[in-house]
Amino acid sequence: MLHLLGVGAAVLISFSAIFIRYADVSVSTAAFFRPAYALPLIALLYLLTRRHDTRTRRERVFTILAGGLMGLSFTLWNYSIAYVGAGLATVLGNTQVVFVGLVAWLVFRERPPAMTVFAVPLVLGGVVLATGVGRPDAYGAEPLLGVLYGVVNALAYTAFLLIFRRTARGLVRPSGPLLDATIGALIVTFVLGVATDPGFDLRPVWPAHGWLLALAVGSQTIAWWGILAVLPRLRALDTSVILLVQPGLTVVWGGLLFAERPSPLQWTGVASILGGVALVMLASARERALGRRLDDGARSA
């Protein structure tokens, strides 16, 4: 049952970029309403579990700032979707798995899995191939620009995850940090919308805002709560495989629903990126499983 719930949450998240494409609103409008519509539900969840929140005011401020990076990531990802399609943009966003390991190693001295050495060239080579390398058969309105936005989105999300992980460490319930991060994302997406997007529009219109509501409540809130609740209770290897379901399925949905047809070179890039991400996830799963076995052995000794 836990596996089914985890896969179900990953499947729901895989529709995030699809909901954005169906909404067909400006980049910043979609980015703003993603946290805006999610905020009331997350606030309700926080009120029900606030006794578990032991963070200081300083930690909450840092979480709000981290949420600003998440809001920046939302905006950059939406640009990537517009320029290179839902499938490729989502695969590019998942390069954050590799970037998190590298930054944690360089900044926090956290030793990455050994397989990262092999994963990095795979991922970076895949990113280059995903641009279509200037070939006329490359998919996307602006493939090179879409890939650049996708990689910068992954870097912004990497920074968010590293800060968020440290401010939420040790908490029984993630609702407090998630609420603060959502507030930060809301502020930044609003500022970016007003400052950079002439099409930024706060008026709710149908059916566009139905899709944005589905994105915020379904993918952003319910699905991620399912991921946070279920995956820690599964084996690390199962967790890694489930998380790879999301980008793979988004590529499928993009092809079926929007006739997104990457070129053979771009497909090679997608396979290379997902292969590199899988290497890092599987290596991390192996190390966590080994660490648990060592801990169990030490306790039984």
N, C-alpha and C positions, 0 to 999 in steps of 0.2 A: 504493500500500500504506500509506504514512504517513497518508493521509487516512482510509482505512478504520480504521486503528488508533485515530486520534484520535476519529472518530465513535463507534467501539465503546466507548471509554473514557467518552465523554460519555453514551452510552446507559446504560451501567452505573451511572454516577453519578445518572442521572435516576430510578433506582429507590430512592434513599436514603430518601425520605419514605415510599415504598410499603412498604419493609421495616419501618419504624418502625410504620406502621399495622397491618401483619400481626402484628407481635410483640405488640401490645396489652398492654404493660406500662406501669408508671407513667412519667411524663415523665423523672424523674431516673434511673430504672433504665436506660432506653434511652440516656440521655446518658452514663452512666458506662460501660456495657459497650461503647460505640462505641470509645473509646480503649483500654479494657482488653483487648479481644480483638485490637485492631490492634497493641498494643505488642510482643508477642513477635516478630511478623514484621518490624516496623520495626527492632527491635533486631538481628535477624539481618542485615538489609540493611546496617545501620550497621557491624556487625563486619566485613563483607566489604569495606567502602569507607572505614574509619575513617582510613586514611592520608591521605585527601584533606581531612580536617577540620582546618583551621588556626585555628579560633576560640580566643579567650582565654576564661578562666573567667568573666570579666565578661559577655562576649557570650553565653555559654551560659546564665547566670542570667537575662539579659534575654529569651532565647528561651523559657525555662521560664515566665517571667511572661507572655509573649505567649501561650503555650499555655493559660494560665489563662483568658485572654480567649476563646480558641477553645472551651474547655470551657463557659464562660458562654454563648457563642453556641449551642452544641449544646442546652443546656437551654432557652434562650429559643425556639429554633426548634421544639423538640418541643411547647412550650406552644402556639405558633402553629398547628402541625399539628392539635393537639387541638381548637382553637377555630374554625379556619377551613378545615381540610382540607389535604391534601398538596399539591395543585396551587397554590392561592393562597399558601400559606406559602412554597413554594419560589420562586415569582415574586417575592414580597416580599423574600426573602433576597437576591435578585440585585440589589436596589437598591444593594448595597454597591459595585457598579461605579462608580456616580455619586458616592457618598459618599467613596470612596477618592480620586478626583480632586479633590474639593472640599477635603478635609482636607489632602491633599498640597500643594495650592495655598496654603491658609491657614497651615499650620504649617511646611512645608518649602520654601515658595516655588517649588514645581514648577509651571510654567505648564500649566494644563489645556488640552485641545483647545478650539478656539473653539466647536465645536458643543455643548459642555457648557452654554453659556448657554441653548440651546434645549431641551436634554435635561432640565435640572432641573425646570422647570415641568411638563413632560410626566410625569416620574416622580412628582413630588409630587401632581399632579392625579390620577394613576392610583391612588396610595395612598389618597386620599380616596374615590374611586369604589369601590375594592376593599372598603371597609367596608360597602357597600350603602346608605350614607347613611340608615340607620334604616328602610329600606323592609322590609315584611314578607316579600318574596320573596328577601331576601338569604340566601345559603348560609352555613351554619356555625352551630355551637352558640352562639358569641358572636363575631359578625363583627368588631365594633369592637375587642374585646379581642384577638382573633387578629391583626388588622392591627397593633395597637400592639406586641404581642410580636414580630411579624415585622420591624417597622422597628427596634426596639431590638436585635434579633438582628443585623440588617444593620450597625448602628453598632458593635456589639461585634466583629463579624467584620472590619469596616473597621480598627478599632484593631489587631486581631491581624495582619492582612495588612501594615499599614504597618511594624509593629515587626519582624515576621518577615522582610519583604523586606530590611530594613537589616541584620539580623544574619546573613542567609544570602547577602548580596551577595558575588559573586566566588568562591563555592565551586563546585568542579567537580561534586560530588555533594550532593544535598539531604538525604541520609539523617540526618546529624547534627542539623541544625536540626529536621527532622521528628520525630526521636526525642525531643529535648528538649521540643518543643511538645506532643507526645503525653503526656509525663510531666506537664506543667503542666495539661493538660486533664483527665487522670485525677484529679489532686489536687483540682481545683476542682469537678468533677462529683461526687466523693465527698462533699466538704464540703457542697455544696448539697443533695445527696440526704439526708444525715443531718439537716441543719438545717431543711430546708423541706418535705420530701416524706414524709408518713406511709406512703405505699405503696412507699417505696424498699426493694428486696429484692435481696440478693446471691445468693440461691439460684438455681442454674441449673435451669430447667424447660423441658420440650419441649412444643410446637415453638417457643415464644417465643424461646428463645436460639439456635435455628437461624437465625431471621430476623435476630437481632442479630449473629450471626457472619457472615452474608452481608453485612450492612451494614458491619461493621468490616473484614473481609478483602477483600470484593469492591469496594464503593464507596469506602471510606476509604483503603485501601492500594493494591490492585492498579490500580484505575482511575485514581487520582491519580498513581501512578507512571507510568502510561501517558501521562497528560496532560503531566506534567513532562518525559518523555523525548521525546515526539513533537512537541508543539506548537512548541517553539523551532526545529524544523527545517522548519516550514511557513511559507508567507507569512503576514504579519500579518493580512491580510484573511481568509484561510482559518481561522486560529486564532479570530478573532472570531466567525465564523459557527458554527464547531463548538461553541464555548462557549455559544452561544444555544440549541443543541439541547436542553441539559439541562432548563431550566425549561419550555420548550415541551412536551417529552415528558412531564414529570411531570404537567402539567395533563391531558394525554391519558390517562395511566395512571390518574390519580385518577378521571376520568370513567368509564373502562371498568371498573375493578376495584371502585370504591367508590361508583359513581353520584353522584360529586360534580358538582353542577349549579349553578355560579354564576349569579346573576341577570344579565340583560342589562347592567345598570349595572356589575356586577362584571366582566363580560367586557370591557366598555369600559375599565375600570381595568387589567385584565391587558394588553390591547393597548397602552395608553398607557405602562405601565411598561416592557414589552418594547421598545416603540419608542424610548423614551428611552435604555434600556441599549444598544440597537443603535446609536444615534447616537454614544454615547460610544466604544463599541468600534470602530466604523468610522472615526471621527475619529482615534482613537489609532493604528489600523492605518495610516491614510494618513500620519500624521506619522512613524511609525517607518520606513515605506517611503521617504519623502522623505529622512529622515536617513541611511538606508543608501546612497541614490543619491548624496547629497552627499559622504559619506565615500569612496565608490568613486571619485567624480570627483576628489576631493582626492588620493587615492593614485595615480591614473593621471596626474595633472598633472606 
